């Protein structure tokens, strides 16, 4: 056996399905967002105090069910209307506030994910998101120029499970013909990365593109 043969094959020499799948969280990694912007938009539309809405706002059971695709958009908007006392606002006005949370894309991350040497290390580079149909439809249009750097995006409302449930990651793995252990998750929430590590994934707690690049060099 030659010295060359004794070393692992380079990524471009491997069977693509033997390479890992890089899973990049969307909200908080690929792009920034803040629910405070939704509260401000609703307060302005309803002529009320955003502080009062903030006191009422909560991530509750219906929120989680909406992210799993278990309730219809109209039902969730009606829940928000009752939760926040937005009885004067139409579904369209509440939906507009709901989608006012989005801000900028991490352009350094987009550039990193587009590098040929990064792409060569992975079977796929995909987005993963705990989200709902109203949000996903909105940000898919808002960030349409940047999203092509990802091969696809897996959303919780389409899967019927949220990160870090095993069912979410098993769905992503199966979609790309790999085992769960071949997923590499990049997420900004430490609780998610910790739980995913416990499920056998390799994980990186995202801070910025430079730290991610250094992590990718260790794989």
C-alpha positions, 0 to 999 in steps of 0.5 A: 500500500502506498503512502497516498493509499493509506490516507483518506480520500479527498472529498472530491474522490469520495462517494457523495453520500459518504460525505456529511450533510451540513444543516444550517439553521435559518432564523438566527444564523442565515438571517436575523429576526426579532419578534419585537418588530412584530409587536411594534407593527401590531401596536402601530396598526392597533393604536396601542402600546407595544409594551402592553402587547409585550406583556401578553406575548408568549411562545405557547402551545398554539405557537408550537403547533403552528410550527409543526403544521398542526393548525391552519394560518387563519386559526393561529391568527385568530389565536393571536388576535385573542391573545394580544387583544387585537380585535380591531385588526384584520387577518391581513393586518395581523399577518403583516405584523407577524412577518415584520420580524425579518431583518438582514441576511448574514452575507459573510455566511452566504459567501462561506457556504458558496466557496467551492472548497466548502461545498466539496466537503459535503454531500448537501448544504441545506437550511433547517428551520422551526417555522410556520407556513406564513413565515416560510412563504414570506422569507422564501420571497424576501431572501430569494436572492440568497437562498440558492446557496442552499440546496434546499430548506427543510421546515418544521411545518412541512415535517411535522416535527421541530428541532431538536426532536429526533423525528426532525433530524431523521426526516432530513437525513432520510431526504438525503440518503444518509444516517443521522450521524452524518448530519452537521448542525449549525444553530445559534441556540445552545439548547438545540445544539446540545440536544442534537449532539445527544442524538448523535449529530455533530454540531456547532453553536453559531457565532459568526462566519469566521468561527464556523469556517474554523470549525469546518476546517476541523471536520 
